[in-house]
Amino acid sequence: MTPGVYRYKATLFPPVVAQRERIGFTAENMAAVEPRLAFFEADGVTPRTINFEETTALLAGAIQELTACVATDDPRGCLRALEGR
């Protein structure tokens, strides 16, 4: 997941909301990492928005894994193992 700068689609939001730049994740980026992290348009292919409920669970799990790695005798080895997945 790579954060970036984006704007809401003007076709879906009022101009006052759509014109503001935002920092965060895009549905396209999240879907590329894990399709269950996005909701899709009716075509089933085009990402529409982020599934924040699932994203929160995934991020919490990642934090738990990193915390466990730091507590080991070989944190660098543990982190390399996580990166290799």
Secondary structure in CASP SS format (residue, H / E / C, confidence):
PFRMAT SS
TARGET T0000
AUTHOR 0000-0000-0000
METHOD secondary structure of the structure
MODEL  1
M C 1.00
T C 1.00
P C 1.00
G E 1.00
V E 1.00
Y E 1.00
R C 1.00
Y C 1.00
K C 1.00
A C 1.00
T C 1.00
L C 1.00
F C 1.00
P C 1.00
P H 1.00
V H 1.00
V H 1.00
A H 1.00
Q C 1.00
R C 1.00
E C 1.00
R E 1.00
I E 1.00
G E 1.00
F C 1.00
T C 1.00
A H 1.00
E H 1.00
N H 1.00
M H 1.00
A H 1.00
A H 1.00
V H 1.00
E C 1.00
P H 1.00
R H 1.00
L H 1.00
A E 1.00
F E 1.00
F E 1.00
E C 1.00
A C 1.00
D C 1.00
G C 1.00
V C 1.00
T C 1.00
P E 1.00
R E 1.00
T E 1.00
I E 1.00
N C 1.00
F H 1.00
E H 1.00
E H 1.00
T H 1.00
T H 1.00
A H 1.00
L H 1.00
L H 1.00
A H 1.00
G H 1.00
A H 1.00
I H 1.00
Q H 1.00
E H 1.00
L H 1.00
T H 1.00
A H 1.00
C H 1.00
V H 1.00
A C 1.00
T C 1.00
D C 1.00
D C 1.00
P H 1.00
R H 1.00
G H 1.00
C H 1.00
L H 1.00
R H 1.00
A H 1.00
L H 1.00
E H 1.00
G C 1.00
R C 1.00
END
